[in-house]
Amino acid sequence: MPANDNSLALPPVSLYVHIPWCVRKCPYCDFNSHQAARDHTDTDYALPQADYVAQLRRDLKSQLPWVQGRKLQSIFFGGGTPSLFSPEAIGQILAMAEALVGFARDIEITLEANPGTFEQAKFTGYRAAGVNRLSIGVQSFNTDHLHRLGRIHSGEEAVSALAMARRAGFDNINLDLIHGLPQQTEAQALEDLHRAVSLAPEHISWYQLTIEPNTVFYSAPPSTPGPERIAGMQGSGRAFLTSRGYLRYEISAYSGEGLESRHNLNYWSFGDYLGIGAGAHGKVTLPRDGRVLRTRRTRTPRDYLAIAPARELLYTELAAPQVDPIETGDLPLEFLMNALRLVEGVPLYSFERYTGLSLEVLSRHWPTLVAMDLVEPLERRIAASAFGFDYLDEILQRFLEQP
């Protein structure tokens, strides 16, 4: 049932920039990443940076009708390994985005980096170009585990990378870690967290390893800890991080107070984001009728770069290729899949404001879920209960069923 017309509003908008190249494809990785070729000196990578930046500009220009006067609240460079690009190329992309769309005064700009690609001058250059947050893909400090994951760095290189980032002027850093690794014990998982916390990052992302289709691990599954051992790791790890002042605000995200990833919060709060680059995804809201679209870009760098400039036509809503409207009946599930990932959930008003639907749509199932202690009552916020936070699939299943 539609909400009243005055309730619909455009959410904040962010920008995701996909840099698809990496040094080596990891066996667990299902992201759109492609191994970069070495140049003739065998000391650097032969990346078409100038051509790619030019194509990113065309890509962003084609999406300007969806911006609707909003300024970018955050930018995230993901990959692949964005830190393979030079500071000059990253700076050109940022200058282009600011000129075409505009930046919020306190914009957050994050760049993913691999410890194996850290160079002091390079990261000083990123900071000077406007990047103000780093996300460093450590994954583990254990040499054996790093080897099994196909990582190109050592634990000591990860420590060195964070030190270089500090010297470059970064005061907002995330460390990515994975638990549930092949042959990992609970003590080893906790040791990774101890070493991470000793480095005092502002944010820690602590993910469970999942085996995804189209990965080497899927074709040849490694021996990983069972559910009971995973539960032990997670319970001990969460308690340790909390004791050290890292607040869990999302399923896998912990931060100091006020240091949450604003870019990811926009995803989970059902905000809009433009996606540019090979394989990039986006989500936009049409101002005229409130329809929500998912956007996709062609995956391979070669095909992405081959899109002819002559085809640089402004996208006209559904006339654009690789655009998928979210059907009205699917909006509650899409909203909840994001919002319920947050420990505190989202404000009650945001459902009507960003979907154009009445709260009555949620009310069909909510009393039953409250009675099962899976969600909080629909009063101020839409949120899972402390118990239900570990059973999000059970909650979402209700919205897959017929009313």
N, C-alpha and C positions, 0 to 999 in steps of 0.2 A: 504494500500500500504506500503510495507516495506521501512524503511529508508535505507540509504547506510550502508554498513557493519561496517564502522568505527564509526558509531554513537552509537552502542550498548555498554553498559558498565554495570558492576555489581554495584548495589547501595550499600550503607553502610549496615551493618548487626548488628542486635541487638538480644537479647535473652529475651524471656518471660518465666517465671517459674510460673506454676500454683500450688498453695497450696489449695486443695479443701475443707478443713474443716473450719467450723465456729462454734461459740458458739450457735447461734440460727439462723435459716433461717428467713429472714425478708419477710414480705408479698408482697413487691414490687420487690423482687430480682429475676431476671431470669438468673443469672450467675450459673455456675456449682459449687454449694456449697452444702456441706453435713454436717449436725449437728454432732459435735464431741461428743463422749461418755465420761462421767467422768470415771476416774480410781477408784480403790477400796477405795481410801482415800476421794473421792468426793471433792478434792481440786485442782485437775489438770485434764488434758485430756489424755485419752489413745490413743495416736497417734503413728502409726508405723513409727516414724521418720527415724530410721536407714534403714529400708526396703525401704522407699520411696526415701531417698537420693540415695541409691544404684540403684534403678530403674531409677531415673533421670539421673544418670551417663550413664546407658545403653542407655537410650533414646537419650541423647546428642551425644554419640559416634556413634550411628546409622546415625546421620545427618551430620557428619563431611565432607563427600564428597561435601555437598552443601556449605561449608564455603569458599572454594577456596582461602585460604590464607588470608582472611580478618580477622581483629581483631574486637572484640565486642566493639561497640560504647556506648552501654547502656544495662542495665539489669533491668527488672522490675519483682518484686515478687508480683503477684496478687492472688486473691482468690474469695470466701473464706476469711479467715483471716490469712494471712501469719505470723502475729505476735503471733500466737499460737505455732509456731515452736521456738525452743530454739536458742539462738545466736550461739551455737556450730553447730547446723544443718545448719543454714544459712551460717555460715563460711565454712563448708565443701562443700556446693554447690558452693560457690564462688571460693574456691580453685580448685575445680574440673573444673569449667568453664574456669578459667585462665590457668590451665594446658593443657586442651584439645584444646581450641580455642585461647586463648590469649586476653589481654585487650588493648584497646587504652589507651594512656597515661592519658587522661583526662576523662576516662569512668564515666558515670553517673549510679549509682546503687540505685534504688528506691525500698522501701518496703512499701506495704500498711499495715496500722495498724488501729485497732479499739480502740477508747479511753477506752473501757471497759477491754482491755487486757494490759494496760500500767503498767509497773513496772520499777522503776528507774534503777535497776541493769540490767534488761533485755535489755533495750534500750541503755544503755552504752555498753553492750556486742555487740549489732548489729553494733554500730558505730565502735567499735574496730575490728569487723569482716570485715569491708570494705563498709558497707552500708553508702552512703553519702547523701541520700535524702529520706525523709519520705512523704507519702501521708496518711493523717489522715482522716478517714471517719466520720466527724462530722455530716453531713446531716442537722442538725438544732441545735440551742441552746435552743429551746423552749421545755419545759418538755412535754406538751400535744402533740406536734407534734412528738417528739421522741417516745412517747408511741404508737401513732397511726402507726408509721413506724416499730414498733417492735424492736427498738434499745435497747441495754442493758446498755447504759450509760446515764448520765444526762448531761445537759449543763455545769455544773461546772466541771464535770469529763473531759469534752472536753478541757476546759480551763487549767485544771491541766495537761492534757496529753501534751499539747504544751509546758508548762513550763518544764516538765520533759525532753522532747525532746531537748530543748535548753540546759538544764544542762548536757545532755548526749553528747553535742558537735555538734548537727545538726544545720547547718546554711542554709539549703535549704529544706523548708517544704511547702507542699501543704495542703490546707484544702479543703475537698469535702463538698459542700453544695447542697441541693436540694430545688427548689422552685416550686410553684404550688401544695403544699401539701393539703391534705384534710382539709377543713375549714380554710385555711390560708388566711389572708388578705394581702394587699399590704404593710401595715405598719409592719406586722410581718415578711414578707420576707425581708424588708429593715433592720429591727432590727437584723436579722441573719447576714446580710452583715456588719452592723455597728460593731457588736461584733467580727466578724472575722477580720475585718481590724484593730480593736483596738489591736489585738494580733500580728500584723505585720508579717504575713506569707509572704514568697517570692512569693507564687503562690496560686491562688484560682480557683477551678473548681466549677462552678455554673450551675448545670443541672436543666432542667425542668423535673418533675416527669412524666414518661410515664408508662402506664399500659400495660405490656407485657403478651403474652400468657404463660401458665404454671406457673402462679403466683397466690397467694391467692387473690390479688387485682383484677386479671382478672376474677376469679370465683365469687367474691363478690365485685364489683367495689365500691370504696368509693366516696363520693361527693367531687369533686375537682373544683377549680375555672374555670369559663368559659373563652373562648378566649379573651374577652375584658379585664378581670381582669388579665389574664396572660400577655397580651401585656403591661398593665400598670406596672406590677411588673418588667418586663424585661426592659422597657424604663427607669424607675426610677433607677433600680439596675445598669444598664450599666453606666448611668450618674454618679451615686455615685462612682462606682469603678474607673472610669476614673478620677474623681476629686481627688481621693486619690492616683493616680499614678499607678494604675493597668491597663495595656494595654491589650485590648482584641485582642488576636492573633488567636483565633479559636472560633468556635461557642459557646463553653461553658468554655473557658479557658482564664484566666487573670493572668498577672504576672508583676513583676517589669522588667525594661529594662534588657534584656540579661538573664533573669531567666526563660525562657520558658522550658517546659518539653522536653528535647531532645529525650527521648524515644518516646513520642507521636508524635513529629515532624517527626521522622523517619517513623512512620505509615502513617501519612498524606502526606508525600512527596513520597510515594510509595517505601519506602525502604524495604529491606528484614528483616525478623525476624524469628528466630528459636523458635518453641514453644515446651516446654517440660512439662510433668506433665499431670495428668488426665484431659481430656477435653481441653487441650491447643491447640490453633490454631497457624499456622505459614504461612509465605509467602516467597517463595524462587524463585530465578531466575537461570535457568540452563545456565551455561557458554557456552556450545557448540552451542546451537541454540536459546538462548534467551527466551525459553518458561518460563512462570510464573506459579508456582504451589501453590495451597492452601493446607495446611496440617492440619490434625485433629488427635487427640489422643482419645482413648476410654474414656468415660466420668466418669464412676464410679470408685472410688478409689480401690475397691476390684478387679474389672476387670483389671485395670491398673497394680496393683501390681501382678496380676496372670500371666502376660506375662512372659513366661519362658525365663530364660537366654539363653537356647539353641537356641532361635529364634533371638538371637542378631546378625543378619546379617546386613551388611552395606546396607542401602537402595540404590537401583539402579534405580534412577529416577522413572519412572512410575510403576516399579515392586513393589513398596512399597504399603502396604495397607493404606487406608484413605488418599490418595493423589488425589487431583482434579486439573487437568490442567485448567487454564483460557483460553478459546478459543480466538483466535486472534480477532474475531469480538466483543468480550466482553471487551477487554482491554481498549478501550477509556472510557467506562462507569466506569470500576473499578478504573481507574486512577483518573477520575474527581470526583468520589464519595469521594475520600480522599483529593485531592488537593484543591477542592473548599471549603472545610471546613476551610481553612486558610484565614484569612482576607487579607493577602498580596498575597495569591496564591503561586505558585511555579515558578522557572525560566523556561523560554520558552524551553530551551534546554533539560530539564529533561524529557519531554514527549518522544522524539525520543530516548534519551539515555536509558531510563528504560523500554520502551515498544518495541523498535525496529520498531516502526511505523512512517510513515511520518506525519508531521503536516497537510498535506492535509486531513487526516481523520477528524480532528477537523474543518477544513475550510468549510466542507460541511454545517455545521449548524451555525458556529460562526458569519457570517455577520448578519444573522437574529437575533441572540441573542444580538449582539451589538446594532442593530437598536431598539430592545425592551428595551435597557438600563439594560440588565441582566448581561452582562459580559463586561470586558475591552477588547479593541482590542488586537489581538495577536501580540504584539510588543516585550516587554521584558519579560513579565510574563503571566502565565495562571491564571486568577483570575476572580471571580465574581465582579460586580460593587458594590458600596455601597448600591444601591437599590436592586440589584439582590441577595445580600447575604442573604436576608430574603426569597428568593424564589428559593432555590437550587433545590427543587423537579421539578420545572418548567424547569430549565435548563437541569437536568438529563433526564427528560422525552423525550427531543429531541433525545437523544442518545439511547433511547429504541425503537424509531421508525425506520422503514426501511428508508435507505437513498434515 
